[in-house]
Amino acid sequence: MIDGSPPEVFAKHHALLHPVCRHIPVDRSYGYLNDKVNGVHTGAAAVTQDKIILADDDIRYRADQLNEIVRLLDRFEVVRPQNFLRPLPWWAKMESARMLINRATLRAGDYPGTCAFRRATFLRVGHYDGDVLFDNEEMIRHFAEKKATICYALDLLVQKKPPRFRKWLEQRPRQAYEDFGLRTKTIFFLTLLPLCLLIRVLFGGIALTGFLWLALIAVLLALVGVLRGRAREVVPFSCCLFAPLWIAERSLSTYAAIFWFVTRGGYPFGERILSKGIGRSWRSGARATTR
């Protein structure tokens, strides 16, 4: 286990973990602003097995899923599964709606907090941009850019535990900030609120029909996502009804993200400020994925 905790916390963790696993500190020589990336490189350099499963601390694999992802690594160099949230407080249902809309609109599905890859491939493709917020997907797109064979396992659905409500609130501007490099998406959410207000002023009650159509489109997109593959087995259809709430939340969060950009020049990640949401492999990796 790679542990980036301060020395006193690391010592406590080491006393608990040392008997059951290899517990080592992050190698700070890598020097990336996103310290999680430093941890990934530390782990990849330290392990002796070729098959590596990388997961955020809120990911929960079942034993059969671990076996399946290891089997897929026999055929592919990288495996990118999908996540679903469980349990489902109301804010997790909003987040599930976002994940379903991504699943409906993106060929490769939603962005998971876990993946698996061969160590030899990781060393071959070299370092990915570690100075970004959206590091998980940046790594996947770097693999794609370097022509690694990738399995987009849309029906390998791995549980992700939702954050507590306070943590979820903290994450809202960060997710909006991660999208700043996606200009069309950011402009849509940025203009949505003033456009709705303008329509309301100009057209009065007629504007309600437009709002209802927007909400209906959001719900239908989420429904397409839940019907794609086996998602319906783990995501309740009721989550689709939270899609309009997610669109409203993302619109507001975009303004909060702009506040961080204007006042701090980036978004706080731990003790550091990260100015980039996405990195150098984002677009070239997407083109490689399409090919």
WOGI-V712596 format. One record per helix or strand. SS is the DSSP state (hx for helix, st for strand). FROM is the first residue (numbers start at 0). TO is the last residue. If there is no record, write none. Layout:
{{SS:FROM:TO} {SS:FROM:TO}}
This chain:
{{st:1:2} {hx:6:16} {st:23:24} {hx:27:29} {hx:34:45} {st:50:54} {st:58:59} {hx:62:71} {st:77:84} {hx:89:104} {st:113:117} {hx:118:124} {st:131:131} {hx:134:144} {st:149:159} {hx:164:180} {hx:182:226} {hx:230:232} {hx:236:263} {st:266:268} {st:271:273} {st:275:275} {hx:281:289}}
